Each structure stands twice: as C-alpha cells, then as structure tokens.
Amino acid sequence: MIGIFREEVFSPNRVEDDAAILRLTAEAVRRRGYDVQLTLPHDLSPDTEPNMAFAMCEGLDSLSLLEKWESEGYTVVNSPTAVKNCYRHRMLKLLNHGTFPVPKTLLIPTSESVNGQFNLSKGVWVKRGDVHSTQPGDVELIFDRPSLERTLESMRSRWVDQAVLQEHVHGDLIKFYGVLPQRWFRHFYHKPEEVKGFPFSLEQIRETAELAALKLGLQVYGGDIVVTEDAHYLIDINSWPSFAICREEAAEQIASCLVKRCRKWEPQAAFQWRSA
C-alpha cells in the first residue's frame, strides 16, 4: 500500500497532527502484515501504480492522479470523488436539500452583494466556497455588513470566486470523528468550559454524521454538529481529520478498514510498483 500525506497548504496549523495520524495508520497496517510506503503529494508519479492507496491529500493535481488509479481498478481511501465532495460548493449541493439538518446556507460569487438573505446581527459564517481552509480569513464569523463586504473582498483578492454563507447557530459545538463501514464513532465538546449542557441523543447525531459521510462517499471522516435546546445541526464534515484526541484508537480502526478492502491480496504481496 501507499499512504499519501496532506499538502501543507491544506493543513494550516495542523501539519504535524495530520502527519501523525497517517504515520500511526501505516504502523497499524504494517502490524497486520502489509507493506506500506508513505509519500508526499508532490513526490507522486504517474508511473506509480499501487495495489491500494490511503490518502489525505486534497489538491486537484493529486486527486486527478488518484482518479486515474481508481479508473485502473486500484482502491483509494478516501476516494478522490469523496474528497472533492468535501469541497464546500459540492457539499452544499449534496447536503442542502432538506434531508440533513443544516443551518440556512447559501453559495454566492464573492463579487455578489448580499441583501436581506441573513440577519447579520445574529451572526453569519463566511467560508471560502472550495476547500475548507488554507489561511486566516478563509472562515470568518461576521455580525455586520461592512465586515461581510470586507471578508468577501479579501477572498476575491485571493482569487476565491465563491463563498458559502451560513447562519450562525447558537448552541453547544460538538466535534465528531468516524470510520466506516464499522461505524466507529467518537465525539467531544469543542469548548467544554462554554457548554450550556443542551441534551442530545448520541444515536441521532451519530446517524446524522454517518448518513452525511455516506452521501459524500467518505469512509474516514470528521466534522462539527451544533446542539441547541431542541435540535441539532450539521455544520461541517470533512475527509480524514487529524483525530487529535483519539489518534491511536482511530489509527487501529482505519487500518482495519483498509485491510478489509485489501483482502484480495496476500500480505506478502500487498505492495508493488509498476513502471510504464
């Protein structure tokens, strides 16, 4: 197998955390009898043909190569299509149809003027419309029109063509991690010291997270849910997070998932290179 690190640009302040979960996963796979090589995205070659890949990369160039591997019959976790589905503009189309409990969300060109769609005094999140975050300013909580216009202008100046506006939901923010198909799931309060203690059903938030992951095609995923006094809302979901608070346990679960997908190969032949 080959494991592929995430590009640094997509790991703002998370480079070491993201690398750590990939390394632990590789170690867990090796303990199960499979050979694994880890590589950086920019070191990938079109001539490389792994039996199977597990990848944290998000850049379009890397994903294009992974799509080529998939088209040739090789397994990739998460699939490049699933990773692309986590780009916000695609995620919105897949999840914002009344099936999932998401806050009011709107995709707009960053050149567009926003008038009346949101009550800005209650807070609106402004997020770049493609990848999750690459630098400060990619995700901002704003409460007034001047701040909204400045944020959109900043994105536009960085050639970010689309932005997602999402109403701010006041409640307890829960971060979650999961691995499918074994339905391994963990959750924790993002800021325990600020928790209001709204009651929630663990099975319900787990079901929301898992159904969203399935809709996007993810096997290794994480995200955010806000619990209010009488409901819960899916705020975000992403491909292969760092699993910071449960990294060792998560690595074992991911490794089990990978090995199940790799059963058709014998352990001693689980990795090979082919050159054109």
C-alpha positions as CSV (number, residue, x, y, z in Angstrom):
1,M,0.0,0.0,0.0
2,I,1.0,3.6,-0.3
3,G,-0.1,6.3,2.1
4,I,-0.1,10.0,1.0
5,F,0.3,12.9,3.3
6,R,-1.9,16.0,3.1
7,E,-0.4,19.1,1.3
8,E,0.8,21.6,3.9
9,V,-1.4,24.4,2.3
10,F,-4.4,22.4,3.4
11,S,-3.1,21.8,6.9
12,P,-2.9,25.3,8.4
13,N,-1.5,24.8,12.0
14,R,-2.2,21.1,11.6
15,V,0.8,19.8,9.6
16,E,2.2,17.6,12.4
17,D,-1.2,16.4,13.6
18,D,-2.2,15.4,10.1
19,A,1.1,13.6,9.5
20,A,0.8,11.8,12.9
21,I,-2.5,10.1,12.1
22,L,-1.2,8.9,8.7
23,R,2.0,7.5,10.3
24,L,0.1,5.7,13.0
25,T,-2.3,4.2,10.5
26,A,0.7,3.0,8.4
27,E,2.2,1.4,11.5
28,A,-1.1,-0.3,12.3
29,V,-1.4,-1.7,8.8
30,R,2.2,-3.0,8.9
31,R,1.4,-4.8,12.2
32,R,-1.3,-6.6,10.2
33,G,1.3,-8.0,7.8
34,Y,1.2,-5.5,4.9
35,D,4.0,-3.4,3.5
36,V,3.3,0.4,3.4
37,Q,5.2,3.3,1.9
38,L,4.4,6.9,2.8
39,T,4.9,9.7,0.4
40,L,4.3,13.4,0.0
41,P,1.8,14.5,-2.7
42,H,4.5,16.3,-4.8
43,D,6.5,13.1,-4.9
44,L,3.8,11.1,-6.6
45,S,4.5,9.9,-10.1
46,P,2.1,8.9,-12.9
47,D,4.2,5.8,-13.3
48,T,3.4,4.7,-9.8
49,E,0.7,2.1,-9.6
50,P,0.0,0.9,-6.0
51,N,-2.3,-2.0,-5.3
52,M,-4.1,0.3,-2.9
53,A,-3.7,3.8,-1.5
54,F,-4.9,5.7,1.5
55,A,-4.7,9.4,1.1
56,M,-5.1,12.7,3.0
57,C,-4.3,14.9,0.0
58,E,-6.8,17.4,-1.2
59,G,-5.2,19.2,-4.1
60,L,-6.7,18.8,-7.6
61,D,-3.5,17.6,-9.1
62,S,-3.1,14.9,-6.6
63,L,-6.7,13.9,-6.8
64,S,-6.5,13.7,-10.5
65,L,-3.8,11.1,-10.2
66,L,-5.8,9.2,-7.6
67,E,-8.8,9.2,-10.0
68,K,-6.5,7.7,-12.7
69,W,-5.6,4.9,-10.3
70,E,-9.2,4.2,-9.4
71,S,-10.1,4.1,-13.1
72,E,-7.5,1.4,-13.5
73,G,-9.0,-0.7,-10.7
74,Y,-6.9,0.3,-7.7
75,T,-8.6,1.1,-4.4
76,V,-8.2,4.6,-2.8
77,V,-9.4,5.5,0.7
78,N,-10.9,8.1,0.9
79,S,-11.9,8.0,-2.8
80,P,-10.9,11.2,-4.7
81,T,-14.6,11.7,-5.6
82,A,-15.4,11.7,-1.9
83,V,-12.6,14.2,-1.1
84,K,-13.9,16.5,-3.9
85,N,-17.4,16.2,-2.5
86,C,-16.0,17.9,0.7
87,Y,-15.2,21.0,-1.3
88,R,-17.9,23.3,0.0
89,H,-19.7,24.1,-3.2
90,R,-20.2,20.4,-3.9
91,M,-21.0,19.5,-0.3
92,L,-23.7,22.2,-0.3
93,K,-25.4,20.7,-3.3
94,L,-25.3,17.2,-1.8
95,L,-26.4,18.0,1.7
96,N,-28.6,21.1,1.5
97,H,-31.8,19.6,0.2
98,G,-33.9,19.2,3.4
99,T,-32.6,15.7,4.0
100,F,-30.0,16.8,6.5
101,P,-30.4,19.2,9.5
102,V,-28.1,22.0,8.2
103,P,-28.4,25.7,9.0
104,K,-29.6,28.1,6.3
105,T,-26.7,28.1,3.8
106,L,-26.1,30.0,0.6
107,L,-23.4,29.7,-2.1
108,I,-22.6,33.1,-3.8
109,P,-20.0,34.6,-6.0
110,T,-17.6,36.7,-3.9
111,S,-18.4,39.6,-6.3
112,E,-22.1,39.5,-5.4
113,S,-23.8,41.9,-3.0
114,V,-25.8,40.2,-0.2
115,N,-29.0,41.9,0.7
116,G,-31.5,40.6,3.2
117,Q,-30.8,36.9,3.0
118,F,-29.5,36.7,6.6
119,N,-30.0,38.6,9.8
120,L,-26.4,39.7,10.2
121,S,-26.8,40.8,13.8
122,K,-27.3,37.2,14.8
123,G,-24.1,36.1,13.1
124,V,-23.2,34.7,9.7
125,W,-20.3,32.4,8.9
126,V,-18.5,33.3,5.6
127,K,-16.4,30.5,4.3
128,R,-14.5,30.1,1.1
129,G,-16.5,28.0,-1.4
130,D,-14.0,25.4,-2.3
131,V,-11.5,23.8,0.2
132,H,-12.0,24.1,4.0
133,S,-9.2,26.4,5.0
134,T,-5.7,27.4,3.8
135,Q,-5.0,30.6,5.8
136,P,-6.6,33.2,8.1
137,G,-9.6,34.8,6.5
138,D,-10.9,31.6,4.8
139,V,-13.5,31.2,7.6
140,E,-14.9,34.2,9.4
141,L,-17.9,34.9,11.7
142,I,-19.3,38.3,11.0
143,F,-22.1,40.4,12.5
144,D,-22.4,43.4,10.2
145,R,-22.5,44.4,6.6
146,P,-19.1,46.2,6.5
147,S,-17.4,43.1,7.9
148,L,-19.2,40.9,5.3
149,E,-18.1,43.1,2.4
150,R,-14.5,43.2,3.6
151,T,-14.4,39.4,4.0
152,L,-15.8,38.9,0.5
153,E,-13.4,41.4,-0.9
154,S,-10.5,39.7,0.8
155,M,-11.5,36.4,-0.7
156,R,-11.9,37.9,-4.1
157,S,-8.5,39.5,-3.9
158,R,-7.1,36.0,-3.4
159,W,-8.9,34.6,-6.4
160,V,-11.5,32.8,-4.4
161,D,-14.5,33.0,-6.7
162,Q,-17.2,31.6,-4.4
163,A,-18.2,31.9,-0.8
164,V,-20.5,30.0,1.4
165,L,-22.7,32.0,3.8
166,Q,-24.1,30.0,6.7
167,E,-26.3,31.3,9.6
168,H,-24.6,31.1,13.0
169,V,-26.4,28.6,15.3
170,H,-26.0,29.3,19.0
171,G,-25.5,26.1,21.0
172,D,-23.0,23.5,22.1
173,L,-20.4,22.7,19.4
174,I,-19.6,19.0,19.2
175,K,-16.8,17.7,17.1
176,F,-17.0,14.2,15.8
177,Y,-14.8,11.5,14.2
178,G,-15.8,8.4,12.4
179,V,-14.7,5.4,10.3
180,L,-17.0,3.4,8.1
181,P,-18.1,0.7,7.5
182,Q,-17.5,-0.5,11.0
183,R,-19.4,2.5,12.4
184,W,-16.7,3.5,14.8
185,F,-17.6,7.0,16.1
186,R,-16.3,9.4,18.7
187,H,-17.4,12.9,19.8
188,F,-16.4,15.6,22.2
189,Y,-17.3,19.2,23.1
190,H,-15.1,21.7,21.3
191,K,-15.0,24.1,24.2
192,P,-16.2,22.2,27.3
193,E,-15.9,25.3,29.5
194,E,-18.5,27.0,27.4
195,V,-21.0,24.2,27.2
196,K,-24.6,25.0,28.1
197,G,-25.5,21.4,28.5
198,F,-28.3,21.1,26.0
199,P,-29.5,17.4,25.9
200,F,-29.0,15.4,22.8
201,S,-29.3,11.8,21.5
202,L,-25.9,10.3,20.7
203,E,-27.6,7.9,18.3
204,Q,-29.2,10.8,16.4
205,I,-26.0,12.8,16.0
206,R,-24.2,9.7,15.0
207,E,-26.8,8.9,12.4
208,T,-26.6,12.4,11.0
209,A,-22.8,12.2,10.7
210,E,-22.8,8.7,9.2
211,L,-25.5,9.5,6.7
212,A,-23.7,12.6,5.6
213,A,-20.4,10.7,5.3
214,L,-22.2,8.1,3.2
215,K,-23.8,10.7,1.0
216,L,-20.4,12.2,0.3
217,G,-18.7,8.8,-0.1
218,L,-16.4,9.1,2.9
219,Q,-15.1,6.2,4.9
220,V,-12.7,8.2,7.1
221,Y,-14.3,11.5,8.2
222,G,-14.8,14.2,10.9
223,G,-16.9,17.3,11.3
224,D,-19.0,19.5,13.5
225,I,-22.5,19.5,14.9
226,V,-24.2,22.2,17.0
227,V,-26.7,21.1,19.6
228,T,-29.4,23.6,20.6
229,E,-32.2,23.4,23.1
230,D,-34.5,21.5,20.8
231,A,-32.5,20.3,17.8
232,H,-29.1,19.6,16.3
233,Y,-27.5,21.0,13.1
234,L,-24.7,19.6,10.9
235,I,-22.2,22.4,10.4
236,D,-19.4,20.7,8.6
237,I,-17.9,17.4,7.5
238,N,-14.5,16.7,6.0
239,S,-12.2,14.0,4.8
240,W,-9.7,12.3,7.0
241,P,-9.2,14.7,10.0
242,S,-6.3,14.5,12.4
243,F,-8.2,12.6,15.1
244,A,-6.2,14.6,17.7
245,I,-7.9,13.4,20.9
246,C,-8.2,9.7,19.9
247,R,-5.4,9.2,17.3
248,E,-4.1,5.8,18.4
249,E,-7.6,4.3,18.5
250,A,-8.6,5.9,15.2
251,A,-5.4,4.5,13.5
252,E,-6.4,1.0,14.5
253,Q,-9.9,1.4,13.2
254,I,-8.7,3.0,9.9
255,A,-6.2,0.2,9.5
256,S,-8.9,-2.4,9.9
257,C,-10.9,-0.7,7.3
258,L,-8.0,-0.7,4.9
259,V,-7.1,-4.3,5.4
260,K,-10.7,-5.3,4.8
261,R,-10.5,-3.5,1.4
262,C,-7.2,-5.2,0.7
263,R,-8.2,-8.8,1.4
264,K,-7.9,-10.0,-2.2
265,W,-4.1,-9.6,-1.9
266,E,-1.9,-11.8,0.1
267,P,0.0,-9.9,2.9
268,Q,3.4,-10.6,1.4
269,A,2.3,-9.1,-2.0
270,A,0.3,-6.2,-0.6
271,F,2.6,-3.6,-2.2
272,Q,4.2,-3.3,-5.6
273,W,5.4,-0.7,-8.0
274,R,5.0,-0.8,-11.7
275,S,6.7,1.5,-14.1
276,A,5.4,2.3,-17.6
